[in-house]
């Protein structure tokens, strides 16, 4: 058995998750599409599950994309479809700040010494 210990700072967890965890704890080389890495590792694609999906506009069983994971875990707790929400709000005349805020999930708070804003659920 090999154990690898690394320091993971606030805001970096999603990188670890996308590079290793969602591909069966195998290192995923940079620029390798998530789906291709999962197929190579023999790991099934992630699927959205749970009772609260309807509130987010997600469909049970729908494939979880890398962009959705990045929004949810790496972009300060944004909606999985934050890009779509931003574009819709901007096309309706909202400011960039208002559009960004519309795609946020829950209030945020400072985290650690860096002062990085993280969502509170």
N, C-alpha and C positions, 0 to 999 in steps of 0.2 A: 504494500500500500504506500502511495506517495501522498504527502500532504503539502499543499502549497498555501502559504499564508501571505496575504497582501493587505496593505492599508487601503481602504476604500473611503474616500471623502464624500461629503454631501455633494450630490450632483453627478457622481461618477458611477453610482450603482447601476444605472441603466446600461452603461457601456459593458460592464461585467455581465449583466443579464443578457444583453444582445450578442455578446461575443462567445459566451460559454454556456450559460444555463439553458437557453432555448434551443441549443443544438446538442443537447445530451451531454453536457460537461466536457465537450471537446473544443479545443481552441479553434475559433473561426477566423481565418485570415481576413485582413482588411479588404474591403471592396468585393467580398464574396456576398452575393445576394443571400438574404436570410433563407428563402425557400430552397435555393440550391444547396446551402450548407445543411439544412435539415434533411433533405433527401439523401445527401452523401452520408450523413451520420445515421440514417435510418430512423430519424425522429419524426413523428407525425407533426403536421402543422398545428399551431395553436388555434383554438376555437373559442369564441366568446360564449360564456356560460353564466347563468345566474338570473335571479328574479329582477334585478334592477336595470337590466339592459335596455328595456323599453324607455326608461327615463332619459337615457343617453342617446336614444335613436339607434341603438345597435340591435342586431338580430341574433338570437341564439343559434349557435352553430356556424355563424359567419367566420371566415378565416381572419385571424389577427395579423395585421401587417406590421412590418418594421416601422413604418411611419407612425402608426397608431401607438406602438410601444414607446417610440421616442417622444411623442407628445405626452403620453401619460406619465412616463417615468423620468424622462430627460429634460423636458421643457417646463419645469416647474408645475407639474400637475395639470396639464392642459387636457382638454377634451380630446378623445381619440381622433375626432374629425375637426380639430382646431383650424386647420388650413382652410377648410370649406367654410367654417363659421366666420373666420376673418374675412375671406373674400366676399361673402354675402353681406356682411356688415359694411365693409368698405364700399361696395357697390350701392348701398342704400344711403351713403353719405356720412357714415360714422368716421370719426377720427381714427388713426392707427391705434392710439391708446384705448379707445372705446372698443374697437374691434378685438384687440388682444385680450382685453378684460372679459369680453363676451365668451371667449374660448377657455377661460379659466375654470377650474373645478374647485370650489370651496375657497375660504379665506387663506391667506398666506401669513407666515411668520418668519422671523429671522432664525437662521440655523447656524450654530457654531461660531467660531471666531471670524469666519469669512463674511458673515452677515448675509449669506445667500438666502434669498426668499424661497421658502418651500411651502407647499400646501399643508393645511391641517385638515384632516378628515375626521 
